[in-house]
Amino acid sequence: MTLLSFTVRNHKSIRDEVTVDLTHPSLRTLRPQDHDWLSVTYPVAGVFGGNASGKSALLDALRYAFAAISLSATAWQASKSMHRAPFLLDGTARTSSSTYELDFVHEGRRHLYGFEVDHDGIKREWLRDVPRSRWRTLLDRDRDASTITFHPSLRARIEVTGRELVLSRALLLRDTPLYSVAHNLAVGFDYVLVKDSHREGRLSSIADSLAEGNITFTDLEALLQVADIGIVNVSIEERNIPEHVRRAVRRLQRDLREEETRPSDATDEKAEDEDVEPADLDDDQLAQMVRHMVFVHRGSADECPKFSIQDESDGTIAWLAIAVPALETLRAGGLLLVDEIDASLHPHLLEVLLGAFTDPLVNTQGAQLIFTSHESYVLSPLSEVKLEPEQVWLTDKTYEGATELTCLADFPKHPDANIARRYLTGRYGGTPRLSPSMLAALVGAEDH
């Protein structure tokens, strides 16, 4: 998958429709003349702005769109209402629908996929492609008209509930022509969040990937050497869980399984009579719960001690949480989202990461990276990574609390202008409106 643009309306702080465009200005037709999509799309886009201006909301909207494709036909069906996050600061947007649209390339052909959701479920859904020189409608769904129409070439008929996407259902039906598109979108996307809980989950998954051979210790050690952190060896330790903990986990799983299999109107006595065989975790599965990485640092001692991940710095943790999914995306292609990419990372290390995506000799699979940042260094003349104005996006927030998104290319171009300095001084917006005098007044306040 190569993402060309993403459009969203009514998601968290994004009230009005905004679009992030990753295509070159030179693309003025529905497809490039030489069919080389990589030559007309940007591999990197950065979203800059002040705190609470909507940078993370934009990435979250992308996450939501991909999650709806992956989960609306399965996990989301257990909810009583549609999963969504509308703008909450006015009564109109809170009750109105939200729209998400992906313009992307799949198997060399341009596609446009979108859907509209409200509290009750899927209101509209559409999929189009460009087989030659104009758009062709492959799927058109309209709840108000009670219709789901497929192009005759698909020879498809997919039944869905009111709260699941057709494309999500197609993921479960390998024999449908829509499976390929749905699968490409579902597996061609990854994200990294700045939250500690997400990083912990990432590190746990890295340990599992190492044990299962999805990535190698050589890969991980090389990534750590790139960052010059001083770690010379990585290994995996597995600790046995005490027997009383094993029994507690099995009891919890048995209770959860019985709750899942019990009819909603059944009594407890009826459930006890049913012969339910829960699938207990075996010892190997339980051992994975305490599988973790240990590190050996370079030092002068004959035998340096091993350090757990809890002993490592925030910078090491941040680099591992970002670098491993970046490596996997660069190898396989697809889209990677990173929120607050500069958190705990040195600007030069950030340059290394961005440089890998912008270097066609490294990024041979057309991988793409969209990141948010407060760091203006990558916009300055000092940075070795040069982002075009079309690759720089700025978020700002209106008085009503709604996010506005603008592209640096929309501003007048000044030859040899210091973009970072202009950004920090608010020439492009995207910077917070600070009131330092209020903090000074609080410090000097007599009443505590």
C-alpha positions as CSV (number, residue, x, y, z in Angstrom):
1,M,0.0,0.0,0.0
2,T,1.2,3.5,-0.9
3,L,-0.9,6.3,0.8
4,L,-1.6,9.2,-1.5
5,S,-3.9,11.2,0.9
6,F,-6.1,10.9,3.9
7,T,-9.2,12.9,4.6
8,V,-11.1,13.1,7.9
9,R,-14.0,15.0,9.4
10,N,-15.4,15.1,12.9
11,H,-12.9,13.1,14.9
12,K,-11.7,14.2,18.3
13,S,-10.5,17.8,18.0
14,I,-10.9,17.7,14.2
15,R,-14.4,19.1,13.6
16,D,-14.2,20.3,10.0
17,E,-12.8,18.3,7.1
18,V,-9.0,18.2,6.7
19,T,-6.8,16.4,4.2
20,V,-3.1,15.3,4.4
21,D,-1.8,15.0,0.9
22,L,1.4,13.0,0.2
23,T,1.5,13.4,-3.6
24,H,3.9,15.7,-5.5
25,P,2.5,18.8,-7.1
26,S,3.6,17.3,-10.4
27,L,0.8,14.7,-10.2
28,R,-2.0,16.4,-12.1
29,T,-3.8,13.4,-13.5
30,L,-5.4,10.4,-11.8
31,R,-2.2,8.4,-12.4
32,P,1.3,9.1,-13.5
33,Q,2.1,8.6,-17.1
34,D,4.9,6.1,-16.4
35,H,2.9,4.3,-13.7
36,D,5.7,5.0,-11.2
37,W,3.8,5.9,-8.1
38,L,6.9,6.1,-5.9
39,S,8.2,9.0,-8.0
40,V,5.1,11.1,-7.3
41,T,4.6,10.4,-3.6
42,Y,6.5,11.6,-0.6
43,P,7.9,8.9,1.7
44,V,7.8,11.2,4.8
45,A,5.4,13.8,6.1
46,G,5.8,15.7,9.4
47,V,3.0,17.3,11.4
48,F,4.1,20.1,13.7
49,G,2.2,22.2,16.2
50,G,1.8,23.2,19.8
51,N,0.5,21.0,22.6
52,A,-3.2,20.1,22.2
53,S,-3.4,21.5,18.7
54,G,-4.6,18.3,17.1
55,K,-1.4,16.6,15.9
56,S,-2.2,13.3,17.7
57,A,-5.8,13.6,16.7
58,L,-4.8,13.4,13.1
59,L,-2.8,10.3,13.6
60,D,-5.6,8.8,15.8
61,A,-8.0,9.4,12.9
62,L,-5.8,7.3,10.6
63,R,-5.5,4.6,13.3
64,Y,-9.2,4.6,13.7
65,A,-9.8,4.1,9.9
66,F,-7.4,1.1,9.8
67,A,-8.8,-0.3,13.0
68,A,-12.3,-0.1,11.6
69,I,-11.2,-2.2,8.6
70,S,-9.5,-4.7,10.9
71,L,-12.0,-5.0,13.8
72,S,-15.5,-3.7,12.9
73,A,-16.6,-7.2,11.8
74,T,-15.1,-9.0,14.8
75,A,-14.1,-7.4,18.1
76,W,-16.2,-4.3,17.7
77,Q,-19.4,-6.3,17.3
78,A,-19.4,-7.0,21.0
79,S,-20.1,-3.3,21.7
80,K,-23.6,-1.9,22.0
81,S,-22.9,1.1,19.9
82,M,-20.4,2.1,17.1
83,H,-16.9,2.8,18.2
84,R,-16.2,6.4,17.3
85,A,-14.7,9.6,18.7
86,P,-16.6,12.7,17.4
87,F,-15.8,16.4,18.2
88,L,-17.4,17.1,21.6
89,L,-17.1,20.8,22.0
90,D,-20.4,21.7,20.2
91,G,-23.7,19.9,20.2
92,T,-24.0,19.6,16.4
93,A,-20.8,17.7,15.7
94,R,-21.3,15.5,18.7
95,T,-24.4,14.0,17.2
96,S,-23.4,14.2,13.5
97,S,-21.6,11.6,11.5
98,S,-17.8,11.3,10.9
99,T,-16.1,10.7,7.6
100,Y,-12.8,8.9,6.8
101,E,-11.3,8.5,3.3
102,L,-8.1,6.8,2.1
103,D,-6.6,7.5,-1.3
104,F,-4.0,4.8,-1.9
105,V,-2.3,2.6,-4.4
106,H,-2.9,-1.2,-4.3
107,E,-1.1,-3.5,-6.7
108,G,-0.1,-0.6,-8.9
109,R,-3.7,0.8,-9.2
110,R,-5.2,3.9,-7.5
111,H,-8.0,3.3,-5.1
112,L,-10.3,5.5,-3.0
113,Y,-11.9,4.0,0.0
114,G,-14.0,5.8,2.6
115,F,-16.8,5.4,5.1
116,E,-19.2,7.5,7.1
117,V,-20.2,6.5,10.6
118,D,-22.5,7.8,13.3
119,H,-23.7,6.4,16.7
120,D,-25.9,3.8,15.1
121,G,-23.1,2.4,12.8
122,I,-22.1,2.6,9.1
123,K,-24.0,5.3,7.3
124,R,-22.1,5.1,4.0
125,E,-19.2,3.2,2.5
126,W,-17.5,3.4,-0.9
127,L,-14.6,1.9,-2.8
128,R,-13.4,3.2,-6.2
129,D,-10.4,2.5,-8.5
130,V,-8.9,3.8,-11.7
131,P,-8.5,1.0,-14.1
132,R,-7.7,3.4,-17.0
133,S,-8.3,7.1,-17.0
134,R,-11.4,7.6,-14.8
135,W,-12.8,6.5,-11.5
136,R,-14.8,3.3,-11.4
137,T,-17.2,2.5,-8.5
138,L,-16.5,-1.0,-7.0
139,L,-18.6,-0.6,-3.9
140,D,-21.4,1.8,-2.9
141,R,-23.3,1.4,0.3
142,D,-26.0,3.7,1.6
143,R,-27.9,3.0,4.8
144,D,-30.7,5.5,4.0
145,A,-31.4,3.8,0.8
146,S,-30.8,0.3,2.3
147,T,-28.5,-0.6,-0.6
148,I,-25.1,-2.2,-1.0
149,T,-24.0,-2.2,-4.7
150,F,-21.0,-4.1,-6.1
151,H,-19.5,-3.7,-9.5
152,P,-20.4,-6.7,-11.7
153,S,-16.7,-7.5,-12.2
154,L,-16.4,-8.4,-8.5
155,R,-19.1,-11.0,-8.6
156,A,-19.5,-10.4,-4.9
157,R,-22.4,-10.4,-2.4
158,I,-21.3,-9.8,1.1
159,E,-23.8,-9.6,4.0
160,V,-22.9,-7.3,6.9
161,T,-24.5,-5.9,10.1
162,G,-25.2,-2.3,10.5
163,R,-22.0,-1.7,12.5
164,E,-19.4,-3.5,10.3
165,L,-17.7,-2.4,7.2
166,V,-17.9,-4.5,4.0
167,L,-14.2,-4.4,3.8
168,S,-13.9,-5.7,7.4
169,R,-16.2,-8.6,6.5
170,A,-14.1,-9.2,3.4
171,L,-11.1,-9.8,5.6
172,L,-12.8,-13.0,6.8
173,L,-13.7,-14.1,3.3
174,R,-10.6,-15.1,1.4
175,D,-12.5,-16.1,-1.7
176,T,-14.0,-12.6,-2.3
177,P,-12.2,-10.2,-4.7
178,L,-12.3,-7.5,-2.0
179,Y,-10.1,-9.6,0.3
180,S,-6.9,-8.5,-1.4
181,V,-7.6,-4.8,-0.9
182,A,-8.8,-5.3,2.7
183,H,-5.8,-7.4,3.6
184,N,-3.4,-4.9,2.0
185,L,-4.8,-2.1,4.1
186,A,-4.9,-4.1,7.3
187,V,-1.3,-5.4,7.2
188,G,0.3,-2.4,5.5
189,F,-0.1,-0.2,8.5
190,D,1.6,0.2,11.9
191,Y,1.9,2.9,14.6
192,V,4.1,3.9,17.5
193,L,2.7,6.0,20.4
194,V,4.6,8.0,23.0
195,K,2.6,6.5,25.9
196,D,4.6,4.4,28.4
197,S,2.0,1.6,28.2
198,H,2.4,1.4,24.4
199,R,6.1,1.3,24.7
200,E,6.0,-1.5,27.2
201,G,3.7,-3.4,24.9
202,R,6.1,-2.8,22.0
203,L,9.1,-4.0,24.0
204,S,7.1,-7.1,25.0
205,S,6.3,-7.8,21.3
206,I,9.9,-7.3,20.4
207,A,10.9,-10.0,22.9
208,D,8.4,-12.3,21.4
209,S,9.5,-11.5,17.9
210,L,13.1,-12.3,18.8
211,A,12.1,-15.6,20.4
212,E,10.0,-16.5,17.4
213,G,12.6,-15.5,14.8
214,N,10.7,-12.7,13.2
215,I,13.6,-10.4,13.8
216,T,17.1,-11.4,14.8
217,F,19.4,-10.5,17.7
218,T,21.8,-9.2,15.0
219,D,19.1,-6.8,13.8
220,L,18.5,-5.5,17.3
221,E,22.1,-5.1,18.2
222,A,22.8,-3.3,14.9
223,L,19.9,-0.9,15.7
224,L,21.3,-0.2,19.1
225,Q,24.8,0.4,17.6
226,V,23.3,2.9,15.2
227,A,22.2,4.9,18.2
228,D,25.6,4.5,19.9
229,I,23.9,3.6,23.2
230,G,26.7,1.4,24.4
231,I,24.8,-1.9,24.3
232,V,26.9,-4.7,22.9
233,N,24.6,-7.7,23.4
234,V,20.9,-8.5,23.7
235,S,19.4,-11.8,24.9
236,I,16.1,-13.1,26.1
237,E,15.3,-14.5,29.6
238,E,12.2,-16.5,30.5
239,R,11.2,-16.9,34.1
240,N,8.7,-19.5,35.3
241,I,5.6,-18.2,36.9
242,P,4.9,-19.6,40.4
243,E,2.3,-22.4,40.5
244,H,-0.2,-20.4,42.5
245,V,-0.1,-17.7,39.8
246,R,-0.6,-20.3,37.1
247,R,-3.7,-21.6,38.9
248,A,-5.1,-18.1,39.2
249,V,-4.6,-17.4,35.5
250,R,-6.3,-20.6,34.6
251,R,-9.2,-19.9,36.9
252,L,-9.6,-16.4,35.4
253,Q,-9.5,-17.8,31.9
254,R,-12.1,-20.4,32.7
255,D,-14.4,-17.8,34.2
256,L,-14.0,-15.6,31.2
257,R,-14.6,-18.4,28.8
258,E,-17.8,-19.5,30.6
259,E,-19.0,-15.9,30.6
260,E,-18.4,-15.7,26.8
261,T,-20.3,-18.9,26.1
262,R,-23.2,-18.2,28.4
263,P,-26.4,-17.0,26.6
264,S,-27.3,-13.5,27.7
265,D,-30.7,-14.7,29.2
266,A,-29.3,-17.8,30.8
267,T,-29.3,-18.3,34.6
268,D,-26.2,-19.2,36.6
269,E,-27.7,-22.7,37.3
270,K,-28.1,-23.4,33.6
271,A,-24.6,-22.4,32.8
272,E,-23.3,-24.7,35.5
273,D,-25.0,-27.6,33.7
274,E,-23.3,-26.9,30.4
275,D,-20.2,-28.9,29.5
276,V,-17.8,-26.1,28.8
277,E,-14.2,-27.0,28.1
278,P,-12.1,-23.9,28.4
279,A,-8.8,-23.9,26.5
280,D,-6.3,-23.5,29.3
281,L,-2.9,-21.8,28.7
282,D,-0.2,-24.4,28.5
283,D,3.2,-23.9,30.2
284,D,4.9,-22.5,27.1
285,Q,2.1,-19.8,26.7
286,L,2.4,-18.9,30.3
287,A,6.2,-18.6,30.0
288,Q,5.7,-16.0,27.3
289,M,4.0,-13.7,29.8
290,V,7.4,-13.2,31.6
291,R,9.7,-13.3,28.5
292,H,11.8,-10.2,28.5
293,M,15.0,-8.7,27.0
294,V,18.2,-8.2,28.9
295,F,21.2,-6.1,27.8
296,V,24.9,-6.1,28.2
297,H,26.7,-2.7,28.1
298,R,30.2,-2.0,27.0
299,G,32.4,-1.5,30.1
300,S,35.8,-2.1,31.6
301,A,34.8,-5.0,33.9
302,D,35.8,-8.5,32.9
303,E,32.2,-9.6,33.0
304,C,29.6,-6.8,32.8
305,P,26.3,-7.4,34.5
306,K,23.1,-7.8,32.5
307,F,20.5,-5.0,32.6
308,S,16.7,-5.4,32.3
309,I,14.7,-3.0,30.3
310,Q,13.7,-1.2,33.5
311,D,17.3,-0.3,34.0
312,E,17.6,1.3,30.6
313,S,17.2,5.0,29.9
314,D,14.1,6.5,28.4
315,G,16.1,7.2,25.2
316,T,17.0,3.6,24.8
317,I,13.4,2.5,25.3
318,A,12.1,5.2,22.9
319,W,14.7,4.2,20.2
320,L,13.8,0.5,20.4
321,A,10.1,1.2,20.4
322,I,10.5,3.3,17.2
323,A,13.4,1.7,15.4
324,V,12.1,-1.9,15.3
325,P,8.8,-1.1,13.6
326,A,10.6,1.3,11.4
327,L,12.9,-1.5,10.3
328,E,10.0,-3.8,9.7
329,T,8.2,-1.2,7.6
330,L,11.2,-0.4,5.5
331,R,11.7,-4.0,4.8
332,A,8.1,-4.8,3.9
333,G,6.7,-1.5,2.7
334,G,3.6,0.1,4.1
335,L,2.8,3.0,6.3
336,L,4.2,3.8,9.8
337,L,2.7,6.4,12.1
338,V,4.9,7.8,15.0
339,D,3.4,10.2,17.5
340,E,5.9,12.7,19.0
341,I,8.8,11.1,17.2
342,D,11.2,13.5,19.0
343,A,10.3,12.3,22.5
344,S,13.5,11.1,24.2
345,L,15.4,11.0,20.9
346,H,18.4,13.2,20.1
347,P,17.8,15.3,16.9
348,H,20.7,13.5,15.1
349,L,19.1,10.2,15.8
350,L,15.8,11.5,14.5
351,E,17.7,12.5,11.3
352,V,19.0,8.9,11.0
353,L,15.4,7.6,11.1
354,L,14.0,10.1,8.7
355,G,17.0,9.7,6.4
356,A,16.4,6.0,6.0
357,F,12.8,6.7,4.7
358,T,13.9,9.5,2.4
359,D,16.9,7.6,0.9
360,P,15.7,5.5,-2.1
361,L,18.7,3.3,-1.8
362,V,17.6,2.2,1.7
363,N,13.8,2.5,1.3
364,T,13.4,0.3,-1.7
365,Q,9.9,-0.9,-0.9
366,G,8.2,2.5,-0.9
367,A,7.7,2.6,2.9
368,Q,6.1,5.8,4.2
369,L,6.4,7.6,7.6
370,I,4.0,10.2,9.0
371,F,5.1,11.6,12.3
372,T,4.2,14.4,14.7
373,S,6.8,16.5,16.4
374,H,7.5,19.6,18.4
375,E,11.1,19.5,17.3
376,S,11.9,22.3,14.8
377,Y,15.5,21.1,14.2
378,V,14.5,19.0,11.2
379,L,13.1,22.2,9.6
380,S,16.3,24.2,10.1
381,P,19.3,24.6,7.8
382,L,21.3,22.5,10.2
383,S,19.3,19.4,9.4
384,E,20.7,16.9,6.8
385,V,17.2,15.8,6.0
386,K,15.5,18.3,3.8
387,L,11.7,18.2,3.8
388,E,9.9,19.9,1.0
389,P,7.2,22.4,1.9
390,E,4.6,19.9,0.8
391,Q,5.9,17.4,3.4
392,V,5.4,19.8,6.3
393,W,2.0,20.2,7.9
394,L,1.0,22.5,10.7
395,T,-1.8,22.2,13.2
396,D,-3.5,25.0,15.1
397,K,-6.6,25.3,17.2
398,T,-9.4,27.8,16.8
399,Y,-11.1,29.7,19.6
400,E,-13.9,27.0,19.5
401,G,-11.3,24.3,20.1
402,A,-11.3,22.9,16.6
403,T,-8.1,21.8,14.8
404,E,-7.0,23.5,11.7
405,L,-4.5,21.9,9.3
406,T,-2.4,23.8,6.8
407,C,0.5,22.8,4.6
408,L,3.8,24.8,4.6
409,A,3.4,24.9,0.8
410,D,0.4,27.2,1.2
411,F,2.5,30.0,2.6
412,P,4.5,32.4,0.4
413,K,8.0,31.0,-0.4
414,H,11.0,33.1,0.7
415,P,14.3,32.2,-0.8
416,D,16.9,31.1,1.8
417,A,14.3,31.5,4.6
418,N,15.0,29.9,7.9
419,I,11.8,27.8,8.2
420,A,12.5,26.7,11.7
421,R,12.9,30.2,12.9
422,R,9.8,31.4,11.2
423,Y,7.9,28.4,12.6
424,L,9.1,29.2,16.2
425,T,8.1,32.8,15.8
426,G,4.6,31.9,14.7
427,R,4.9,33.0,11.1
428,Y,3.2,29.8,9.9
429,G,0.9,29.3,13.0
430,G,1.2,25.9,14.7
431,T,2.8,27.4,17.8
432,P,1.1,27.8,21.2
433,R,-0.2,31.2,22.5
434,L,1.7,31.4,25.7
435,S,1.1,33.6,28.8
436,P,4.3,33.5,30.8
437,S,3.0,36.4,32.9
438,M,0.3,34.2,34.4
439,L,3.0,31.7,35.7
440,A,5.0,34.6,37.1
441,A,1.9,35.9,38.9
442,L,1.3,32.4,40.4
443,V,4.9,32.1,41.6
444,G,4.6,35.5,43.3
445,A,1.1,35.0,44.7
446,E,1.0,35.6,48.5
447,D,-2.0,33.3,49.1
448,H,-1.1,29.6,48.9
